[in-house]
Amino acid sequence: MATKAFQKIYTQLEAITKATVALRAQGISNDELAVVDGRLAQVVKTKGDLVTLQVFSGTEGIPTNAEVTFLGAPPTLKVSDELAGRFFDAYGKPLDGGPEVEGTEVQIGGPSVNPYKRRQPSQIIPTGIAGIDLNNTLVSGQKIPFFADPDQPYNNVMAQVALRADVDKIILGGMGLTNDDYLYFKHEFEAAGALDKIISFVNTTEQPPVERLLIPDMALTAAEYFAVEKNEKVLVLLTDMTLYADALSIVSNRMDQIPSKDSMPGSLYSDLAKIYEKAVQLPEGGSITIIAVTTLNDGDITHAIPDNTGYITEGQLFLRADPDSGKVIIDPFRSLSRLKQLVQGKQTRKDHSQVMNASVRLYADAQNAKTKLENGFDLSDYDLRCLDYAKAYATRILAIDVNIKIDEMLDTAWELFGTYFSKAETGIKQEFIDQYWKNN
């Protein structure tokens, strides 16, 4: 960390709240780090010479005559190839017992890539999860969240995506992870022998919540090094953005800012956009793709956090438990990838879009049949076949524990069509019927 050659020590605090202190100081910039009574802090507001500092570990016990030293720079991360395979805390310090990383010191939280230098996303990122690859295909440079209830195994899904995705580097930003979650990620990455391509920045539940605010910037600074400097395809996994937003709320409330919707700060949209807009496809081939978990409160998708997220991102992936199959699935009705058409049928088989549309439509017919059954109506032969198809579709394609390549997903869908329906009932173009129809 760069420091000023002659550091002035201040010893008069004007105000102390639960998370912040304020004092008068000259020549201080936003986001600059400082040490307050031996604790790391960061400038969050300047008004004239009145400077407000957020103290990461809290202000309890800090006296009004505490020593304050400004470090002259915002938080930084040393970037180099040595980052690969390592676990770090919110300050970029090693968590894994390994040595400090040697490299170029880079300020975190810088601006996103100039729009002039961006290219339209065009490279598919296969994950092996059919609910994503078949129905909501990911594209490099995309930003998309997982919406999930807190009891869903979203971290398991994130680990699976990390291990299956066809990318050069995977960067995990874990915010508010339990120790079990942290050890789970560590064990999964080590057991798969994939540590050499995975970099993790972790804040656990035992650490101060406000430290979570550093995690996305740390993760994305590392991502920019590999994407921009090394022209690599980088996948950034952020979990859980709801806990990130809660940390924003803690800080703003303790600074006596007037809350907006759902007790969130008025800056929530721009705070989230600053993170998500780091997703980019670069002309030289490097890219940053962001998948971020947003846990829902009682499934409420209108809460300020998912609501703002939906405006910024290019779709969402919705996890839910499927009562018919007993599996956790990627919900085909509430999930959406707004960029999938850029790669479907272009980097995948020509029948991809037709198969996707037919399989989801038939699944919707099964939900209609279920509604008829629940209301005491008689079911037709077609209704009964739709219900059987829906269970097989959820089990063999939508379930998150299915790990197959896209061609195999398409072949499986054709097999299900041939098992439960006539050719006409699928509504698929005749040219694809002639090429792929499987009689069972």
C-alpha positions, 0 to 999 in steps of 0.5 A, a space after each residue: 500500500 502506497 503511503 504519503 512520505 510525510 503522514 500527518 496524524 490527526 487526533 480530534 474526531 468531530 463525530 462518531 457513529 456505529 460505523 463511521 467517524 468524522 474529522 476535519 482534514 485537508 487534501 483528502 480524496 474519496 475512497 482513500 484508506 486511513 487508520 483510525 485508532 489502529 483500525 482500517 477505515 475508508 473515506 466515504 464522504 467529503 464535504 469541504 474539509 469535513 471527512 467521514 470515514 467508514 471503520 471496517 471493524 466498527 467504532 466501538 471503543 474509539 475515543 474522540 482523541 483517537 489517532 487518525 492517519 491517512 494512507 494516501 491511496 484507495 484500496 489496491 490489489 497486487 495483480 499477476 499470474 501468482 493470483 491463480 489458485 489462491 484464496 484471499 480476504 477482502 483486503 487481498 491478503 492470503 487466506 490459504 497460508 501461502 505467500 503474499 502475491 508479487 505483482 503490479 499494485 492496482 487501485 480497485 473499483 476503477 471505471 468500467 471499460 470504455 464503451 468504444 472498446 467493447 464488442 457485442 458478446 458472441 462466444 458461448 460459455 457452456 456450463 454443463 447445466 441444461 437449464 442454463 445451456 439449453 434454455 438460457 445460454 450464457 454468452 461471454 461478456 454477459 451479466 446475469 444473476 441467480 435468483 434463489 430462496 435462501 434455502 436453495 443450494 445456490 452455492 453448490 450450483 455456483 461451484 458446479 458452474 465454476 468447475 464445468 464452465 469452459 473459461 480460462 479463469 474463474 474468480 469467486 467473490 464470496 460475501 457473508 459465506 459461512 465457514 462451511 460454505 468457504 470450506 465447501 468451495 475450497 474442497 470442491 476446487 481442490 478435489 477437482 484439481 482446478 485450483 490453478 484456474 480459480 481465484 477466490 476472495 472471501 468474507 465470512 460471517 465471522 468478519 465485519 459485514 462492511 468488509 463485503 463491500 470490498 469483495 466485488 471490486 477485488 474480484 473484478 480488479 483481478 478479472 480485469 488483469 486476466 481479461 485485459 492484460 492476458 486476453 483470457 475468458 474470465 468468469 466472475 461468480 459473486 455470492 451473495 449480492 443480497 448480503 452485499 446490499 445489506 452491508 450498503 444499508 448498514 453503512 448508509 443507516 449508520 451515516 443517518 442517510 434517509 433510506 429508500 425502498 426496503 430500507 436500501 440506500 438511494 444509491 443502490 442502483 448505481 452501486 450495483 451497476 458499478 459492479 455489473 457493468 464491469 462485464 465486457 467482451 473485448 475486441 482482442 478476445 478477452 472477456 469478463 462474464 458475471 454470474 451473481 447470486 441474489 437471494 430472495 426474501 420469501 420469494 419476493 422478486 419486487 424487493 429493491 435488490 432483485 428489482 434493481 438487479 433486473 434493470 441492470 442485468 441481461 436476464 436472470 436464472 431462477 432456482 426452485 424446487 420441483 415437487 414432481 421430480 424432487 429435484 432443484 431445477 432452473 425454472 424455464 418460465 422465470 429464467 431468461 437470457 437476453 443474449 442467448 439468441 446471439 449464439 443459439 444456432 450459430 455456435 450450437 446446432 441449428 435445431 437448438 432454438 426450435 427444441 428449446 421453444 418446443 420443450 418449454 411450450 410442452 412443459 407449460 402445457 403440463 402445468 395447465 394440465 396440473 391446474 385442471 387436475 387440481 380443480 377436478 377437471 377430467 384430463 385428456 390423453 394429451 394432458 396425461 402425456 404432458 404430465 409424464 413428459 414434465 417429470 422426465 424433462 425436469 429430471 433429465 434436463 432441468 435439474 441442476 445435477 445434470 451434467 451433459 454437453 449441449 448436443 446431448 441435451 438436444 438429443 435427450 429432448 428429441 428422445 423425450 419428444 418421441 416418447 410422449 408426443 407425435 411429430 405434429 404435437 411438437 410444432 417443430 419445423 419439418 426439416 428438423 423433424 426429418 433429421 432428428 426425430 427419434 422413434 421410441 
